[in-house]
Amino acid sequence: MYNRIPMGIADIDLSFNQDVKALKVLTNDKIEFLFFWLKSQENLLKSMVSGTGIGAGKLDLFQLQSLTTYRPDLAEQEKIASFLRAVDTRLNQLRRKRELLQTYKRGVMQKLFSQEIRFKGAIGSEFPDWERKNFGDMATKISSKYNPITDDNNYLCIELESIEPNTGRLIKIFDSLEQQSIKSKFRTDDVLFGKLRPYLRKFVLTEFEGVCSTEIWVLRGKRISSKYLYYLVQSHEFYKISNVSFGSKMPRSDWDFVSSFSFEFPCKKEQQKIVNFLAAIDRKIETLSRQIDQTEQFKKGLLQKMFV
């Protein structure tokens, strides 16, 4: 089953292959009204995507042509399309703001961890020089395991698909007793990092005790705070070393290599300054993400009510 049906309105002349269905209105009806009506029928369209072999996963043009809908007069079509356009404009503005903040965060993180930007103490004093230490001296990988077959305790379970790439957001949580494979245990404030396909940048700072896939590292700070560790694993330098893999068709981060790699670390007070600064940006990004989620749900509800 497809998560969504990609669709849009062409505002310029286009050419495309046979996998794209081009629809147009044959009367004076509004094309935008047709577009928003199709969006309201997405669940139905997804159910029409079926089949195996060549041509599988495609919408059949005859099925599309067989769909029926009510047609309000042109003035009401324009009002409906205009209102939904305004909602889409708001969504695009929110997404653009979030994208700009995320870009700013990536840029400032690179400057912070390269020490191009440094913080000062409460009265403007300089913090000590950063010390170079192996990653494994500053953080440890937790190896405590959980077997859902033999352990009756039920935990919240985080799988790789639970973690949204690049954001640190959890998008789905499972029950551990519904799983069949061995899991890794974690505590509140541990850092989870997806070692399988690390280029996806899947990381989480946990807010509860639970278990996770063994394809996820459970990391805990030794001489650094968990929150600083959380931002360190998002850094460009950590991204580079975590993507060095050895002898595997499926790329996985290599703990021996990562743990022996040396980073420069600030003192605890400067660590906290860095955490506070980046956490403030994250709160703004999370606020925008919630507004986007709410607006998407609002739009979904509108589509369902307008086109019943």
Secondary structure, 3 states (H helix, E strand, C coil): CCCCCCCCCCCCCCCCCCCCCCCCCCCCCCHHHHHHHHHHCHHHHHHCCECCCCCCCECCHHHHHHCCCCCCCHHHHHHHHHHHHHHHHHHHHHHHHHHHHHHHHHHHHHHHHCCCCCCECCCCCECCCCEEEEHHHHEEECCCEECCCCCCCCCEEECHHHECCCCCCECCCEEHHHCCCCEEEECCCCEEEECECHHHCCEEECCCCEEEECCEEEEEECCCCHHHHHHHCCCHHHHHHHCCCCCCCCCECCHHHHHHCEEEECCHHHHHHHHHHHHHHHHHHHHHHHHHHHHHHHHHHHHHHHCC
